[in-house]
Amino acid sequence: MIKGLSAVSIWSAALNNLLPFYRDRPGLPVAIESPRFVVLGAPGGPSVGLGTHRDVRGRNADPARHMIRLATGDLAGAWRRLEAAGVEFVEDPADHDTVSIATCRDPEGNLVRLIPRRP
């Protein structure tokens, strides 16, 4: 029986296209690191895997197809900090039905959503 989400992987032609963004901008902790693959996230929780893949080249041609959501305790504060660090936002914090969301792009054009952490 499937019990829930374990991880999401984002593939790139070069790991260093994405690693500095996810590690340094939102500050996701590095749990496992090798030359071609890195796992970011707290031990035991959901994680984001970044790695190289021979079939991936260039920016994401369809960035709305999948989105990573990162939870934060302070949506407005995280948005201000990331925007000040040069992160490109395509949507500033806004209310959508039952949740507030801000959406940015990683260096390869993948969409990343910031959402409030649920208690």
SULGI-V364686 format. One record per pair of residues at least 24 apart in sequence whose C-alpha atoms are under 10 Angstrom apart, sorted by the first residue. I is the first residue (numbers start at 1). J is the second residue. If there is no record, write none. Layout:
<<I,J> <I,J>>
This chain:
<<4,46> <5,45> <5,46> <5,47> <6,44> <6,45> <6,46> <6,47> <6,48> <7,39> <7,40> <7,41> <7,45> <7,46> <7,47> <7,48> <7,49> <8,39> <8,46> <8,47> <8,48> <8,49> <8,50> <8,67> <8,68> <9,37> <9,38> <9,39> <9,47> <9,48> <9,49> <9,50> <9,51> <9,68> <10,37> <10,48> <10,49> <10,50> <10,51> <10,52> <10,53> <10,68> <10,110> <11,37> <11,49> <11,50> <11,51> <11,52> <11,53> <11,54> <11,55> <11,56> <11,57> <11,60> <11,108> <12,36> <12,50> <12,51> <12,52> <12,53> <12,54> <12,55> <12,56> <12,57> <12,58> <12,59> <12,60> <12,108> <13,51> <13,52> <13,53> <13,54> <13,55> <13,56> <13,57> <13,58> <13,59> <13,108> <14,50> <14,51> <14,52> <14,53> <14,54> <14,56> <14,57> <14,58> <15,50> <15,51> <15,52> <15,53> <16,50> <16,51> <16,52> <17,50> <17,51> <17,52> <17,58> <17,106> <17,107> <17,108> <18,50> <18,51> <18,52> <18,106> <18,107> <18,108> <18,110> <19,49> <19,50> <19,51> <19,106> <19,107> <20,107> <21,87> <21,105> <21,106> <21,107> <22,48> <22,50> <22,106> <22,107> <24,85> <25,78> <25,81> <25,82> <25,83> <25,85> <25,86> <25,87> <25,106> <26,70> <26,72> <26,78> <26,79> <26,81> <26,82> <26,85> <26,87> <26,114> <28,70> <57,108> <58,108> <58,109> <59,106> <59,107> <59,108> <59,109> <59,110> <60,106> <60,107> <60,108> <60,109> <60,110> <60,111> <61,108> <61,109> <61,110> <62,109> <62,110> <62,111> <63,105> <63,106> <63,108> <63,109> <63,110> <63,111> <63,112> <64,109> <64,110> <64,111> <64,112> <65,110> <65,111> <66,110> <66,111> <66,112> <67,103> <67,104> <67,105> <67,110> <67,111> <67,112> <67,113> <68,103> <68,110> <68,111> <68,112> <68,113> <68,114> <69,101> <69,102> <69,103> <69,111> <69,112> <69,113> <69,114> <69,115> <69,116> <70,103> <70,112> <70,113> <70,114> <70,115> <70,116> <70,117> <71,101> <71,113> <71,114> <71,115> <71,116> <71,117> <71,118> <72,114> <72,115> <72,116> <72,117> <72,118> <73,115> <73,116> <73,117> <73,118> <73,119> <74,114> <74,115> <74,116> <74,117> <75,100> <75,101> <75,102> <75,114> <75,115> <75,116> <75,117> <76,100> <76,101> <76,102> <76,114> <76,115> <76,116> <78,102> <78,114> <78,115> <78,116> <79,103> <79,104> <79,114> <89,113>>
